[in-house]
Amino acid sequence: MTHCLRRCALGFTLAAALALAVPPGLGDAGPPAPQGEDAGDRKDVHLPNGKLQTDEILKAEREQNIKDAARLVELSQQLQQDLEKYDYTVLSMSTVRKTEDIEKLVKKIRTRLRHE
């Protein structure tokens, strides 16, 4: 049993030593960063109608943010009405679901605004 433990300990020690011995950058398998004209081409992609792709994406995101904000206002008003309607000790499951829907909607809007 101790012979097996010694072999495992030796294996882990060798693996750790090899991991530390590899120079930084050799273990990275990612693609090289674009340089020259290729770097600028990614930002200036034109659609068949001649408009910039990034401009169209931003416009679509803005429209979706406006729709989601309107839905957010609607849900928050419904939540307020539900909270006023029910007793302080009783809440319906639909009220709890509305709060979850509000959280999801806010997260979507925040993600779009941060471009994550």
N, C-alpha and C positions, 0 to 999 in steps of 0.2 A: 504494500500500500504506500509506504513512504517512497519507494522507488518511483512509483507513478506520479506522486506529488512533486518529486524533485524534477522529473522530466517536464511536467507542466510548468513549473516555476521557471525552468531553464528556457522553455519555449516562449513564455510570456516576456521574459527578460530580453531574449534575442529580438522578438518582435518590436518591443519598445525601443531598443537600441537602433534597429533599422529605421523605425519611423522617425526618430530624432536625427538620424544621420542623413536623411534625404534633404537636399537643399531646397529652400522655399521656391515655389513656382514649378518644380518638376512634377509634383503630384496633381497639378491643375489640369483637368482634361477639357476645359471649356474652349470654345472657339476663339480664335484671335480677334482682338478688337478691330473694327473696320477703320481703315485709314484712307485718306485721299478723297476721291470723288465718291466712293461708295458710302462714306459716312454721311455726306450731305444728301444723297439720293433717297435715303430712307425717310427723311423729313419732308421732302418735296415730291411725294407721290401724287400724281394727278389722276383723277377719275376720268372715265370716257367722256363725261360732259365738260371736262376742262377745269373743274374745281379741285382744290386741294383736298386730299383725303382727311387730313387732320382738321381742317375747317368744318367739313361735313360731320365728322365724329363729334366735334365740340358742339355743333348746332343740335345734333340729335340728343346728346347728353343734356343740354340745356332744356330742350323741350321735355325730356323725360323727367328732369328735376322739377320742372314747373308742374307737371301732372302729379308727380309723387307728393309735392308740397301741398297741392290742393286736396289730395287724398288724405294727407296727414292732418290737415285742418278739419276735414270731415270726421275722421276717426276720433280726434281729440274732442270735438264737440259732442259726438255720441258718447264718448267715455264720460264727459262731464255730466251729461244728462243721466246716464246710468248711475253714476255715483250719487247724484242728487235724488234719484228715484228710490234707490234701495236703502234699507236701514244700515246703520254703521256696522252691524254685526253680520250682515248677509250680503254676499256678492254672487252674481251669476257667473257661470263659466264663460259666457260670451263676453262679459266685461274683462275677465282675465285674458281671454284670447285677443281682445282689442288692444290691450297693453302690449302683448307680444307682437301683434301686427305693427303697432306704432314703432316698437324697437327695431323690427326688421326694416321698416321703411326708412327710418332715420339712418340706419347703417348703410343702406343702399345709396342714399343721397350723399352721405359722408364719403363713401368709397368713390363715387363718381367725381365729387369735388376735389378729392385728393389725387385722382387719376391713379389709383392703386390697381 
